[in-house]
Amino acid sequence: QVQLVESGGGLVQAGGSLRLSCAASGRTFSTYAMGWFRQAPGKEREFVAAINGIGGTTYIGSSVKGRFTISRDAAKNTLYLQMSSLKPEDTAVYYCAARSTISPLLRGEIDYWGQGTQVTVSS
């Protein structure tokens, strides 16, 4: 059974940092594209960041560029999202996602989703 389990969310003050993790199990995701999406109350799901399975090319959403970085540890089958200079508008549920190739993932066409982790940024 494939599972993506996020952790690391929480409450942080504006300007602070958090690191989200996504632990994958049930299969090896080293060749999969993986990414992060977020959804705030009353808003549509938004692409945050992604990383290709081959070569590790990263893609960062315009609203978080320069503040968030994405990385992966293939040996641990784990995806990370380092978030810095957090703003109240970053408050959302953050979801880990996986797809066999990068282009569909960037369009939000996902094979596997995690359950989400809440990030709340106070002003």
C-alpha positions as CSV (number, residue, x, y, z in Angstrom):
1,Q,0.0,0.0,0.0
2,V,1.5,3.3,-1.1
3,Q,1.5,6.0,1.5
4,L,2.8,9.6,1.7
5,V,2.9,10.9,5.2
6,E,3.6,14.6,5.9
7,S,5.0,16.0,9.1
8,G,6.6,19.2,10.4
9,G,3.6,21.5,10.2
10,G,2.6,23.8,13.1
11,L,2.2,27.4,14.3
12,V,5.0,29.9,13.6
13,Q,5.3,33.6,13.7
14,A,5.7,35.7,10.6
15,G,9.3,35.7,9.5
16,G,10.0,32.3,11.0
17,S,10.9,29.0,9.3
18,L,9.6,25.5,9.2
19,R,10.7,22.3,7.4
20,L,8.0,19.9,6.2
21,S,8.8,16.3,5.5
22,C,7.0,13.7,3.4
23,A,7.9,10.1,4.1
24,A,6.9,7.7,1.3
25,S,6.3,4.0,1.7
26,G,4.9,1.1,-0.3
27,R,7.2,1.7,-3.2
28,T,10.4,3.5,-4.2
29,F,9.8,7.0,-5.4
30,S,13.4,7.8,-6.4
31,T,12.4,8.1,-10.1
32,Y,9.1,9.8,-9.4
33,A,8.5,13.5,-9.6
34,M,7.3,14.8,-6.2
35,G,6.0,18.0,-5.0
36,W,4.1,20.2,-2.6
37,F,0.7,21.8,-3.0
38,R,-1.2,23.9,-0.5
39,Q,-4.8,24.9,0.0
40,A,-6.0,27.7,2.2
41,P,-9.6,27.9,3.4
42,G,-11.9,29.1,0.7
43,K,-9.1,29.1,-1.9
44,E,-8.2,26.8,-4.7
45,R,-5.3,24.4,-4.4
46,E,-2.0,26.0,-5.3
47,F,1.2,24.6,-6.6
48,V,4.2,25.3,-4.2
49,A,7.2,23.4,-5.4
50,A,8.3,20.2,-7.2
51,I,11.4,18.2,-7.9
52,N,12.0,15.8,-10.8
53,G,12.9,12.2,-10.2
54,I,15.7,12.2,-12.7
55,G,18.4,14.9,-12.3
56,G,16.6,16.6,-9.4
57,T,15.5,19.7,-11.3
58,T,13.4,21.9,-9.0
59,Y,10.4,24.0,-9.8
60,I,9.2,26.7,-7.4
61,G,5.9,28.5,-7.4
62,S,6.0,32.3,-8.0
63,S,4.4,33.1,-4.6
64,V,7.2,31.3,-2.7
65,K,10.2,31.8,-4.9
66,G,13.2,32.9,-3.0
67,R,11.7,31.7,0.4
68,F,11.0,28.0,-0.1
69,T,13.3,25.2,-1.3
70,I,12.5,21.6,-2.1
71,S,14.8,18.7,-1.8
72,R,14.6,14.9,-1.5
73,D,16.6,12.1,0.1
74,A,16.3,9.1,-2.1
75,A,17.9,6.8,0.4
76,K,15.2,7.7,3.0
77,N,12.4,7.9,0.4
78,T,11.6,11.3,1.9
79,L,10.7,14.7,0.4
80,Y,11.4,18.0,2.2
81,L,10.1,21.6,1.9
82,Q,12.2,24.2,3.7
83,M,10.1,27.3,4.3
84,S,11.7,30.5,5.4
85,S,10.5,34.1,5.8
86,L,7.0,32.8,6.3
87,K,4.1,35.2,5.8
88,P,0.5,34.9,7.1
89,E,-0.6,34.3,3.6
90,D,1.4,31.1,3.6
91,T,-1.1,29.7,6.1
92,A,-2.7,26.5,4.5
93,V,-2.8,22.8,4.5
94,Y,0.3,21.5,2.7
95,Y,0.0,18.3,0.7
96,C,2.7,16.1,-0.6
97,A,2.2,14.7,-4.1
98,A,3.8,12.2,-6.4
99,R,3.5,11.4,-10.1
100,S,5.6,9.3,-12.4
101,T,6.6,12.2,-14.5
102,I,7.1,16.0,-13.8
103,S,4.8,17.6,-16.4
104,P,1.5,16.1,-15.2
105,L,2.5,16.8,-11.6
106,L,3.0,20.5,-12.4
107,R,-0.5,20.5,-13.8
108,G,-1.8,19.0,-10.6
109,E,-2.4,15.6,-12.1
110,I,-1.3,13.4,-9.3
111,D,-1.0,9.7,-8.7
112,Y,-0.5,9.8,-4.9
113,W,-1.5,12.4,-2.3
114,G,-0.6,12.7,1.3
115,Q,-3.1,13.5,4.0
116,G,-1.8,17.1,4.5
117,T,-0.2,19.0,7.3
118,Q,-1.4,22.3,8.7
119,V,0.9,25.3,8.6
120,T,-0.3,28.5,10.4
121,V,1.7,31.7,10.3
122,S,0.7,34.3,12.8
123,S,1.3,38.0,12.2
